Amino acid sequence: EDAVLAIWHLIRQGLPAHLWLIGRVTDRSYARHLKCLIAERRLQHHVTWLGHCEQPLRYVAGADVVLVCSRAEVLGRATIEAMRAAKPVIGARSEGTAELIQDGQTGLLYPPGNAEALAVRIRELHGNRDRARVLGNAAQQWATTQFTEAAFANAVLHVLRHAGITALSAAGSTPSHRS
C-alpha cells in the first residue's frame, strides 16, 4: 500500500514513475484492497503487478530503486539481494529492514505507513542519480562482505561459544557442553 500510494503522489507531482510489484500476497483481502487502490487512483498504467516471480533479480537489475515496504521482515532477503546488486534500497523503518539499511549510507528508510515520506525519498533519489549510485555501491560493498559463508559460519560459532557449546560431534549426536 505504501508503494502504490507513493507512486500516486509522484504521478500527481508530474514524475514519470512506474512500480513493479513483485511477490505473492497471501492475504486475499489485502490483495483485493491493493487492486482497488490501484483502480481508484487510476494507476493501472503505472503499476504492474507481477506476483510470484521465478527470476525476480532480472527486474531488480532493471529498477532505478528497490522499495521494501514490508512492516514485518525478519531477515529481508529481497533487501539483501537488491543491495548485492548495487541498487539503492528504500525500506520501511521497521523490523529486519531497519537492521539491514544504514539510513543515508547503504540505503534510505522511511516511516512505515507514510506514503508521502516514501514518495519524498523516491523523489530524492530520482533528482540525484549520483547519490543513488553511491548508496547502491555502498550497499553492495556492505552486503557482499556481511553475507558470505565465512561470515555466517563465524556468527554461528560465536553464538555457540556464547551458549557454552565447545564442539559439535557427527550428525545425530548431541553437542558437548562446558561444565
Secondary structure as UniProt FT lines:
FT   HELIX           2..12
FT   TURN            13..14
FT   STRAND          19..22
FT   HELIX           28..40
FT   TURN            41..42
FT   TURN            44..46
FT   STRAND          47..51
FT   HELIX           56..62
FT   STRAND          66..68
FT   HELIX           77..84
FT   TURN            85..86
FT   STRAND          89..92
FT   HELIX           95..100
FT   TURN            104..106
FT   STRAND          107..110
FT   TURN            112..113
FT   HELIX           115..126
FT   HELIX           129..146
FT   HELIX           149..162
FT   TURN            163..164
FT   STRAND          165..167
FT   TURN            171..172
FT   STRAND          176..177
//
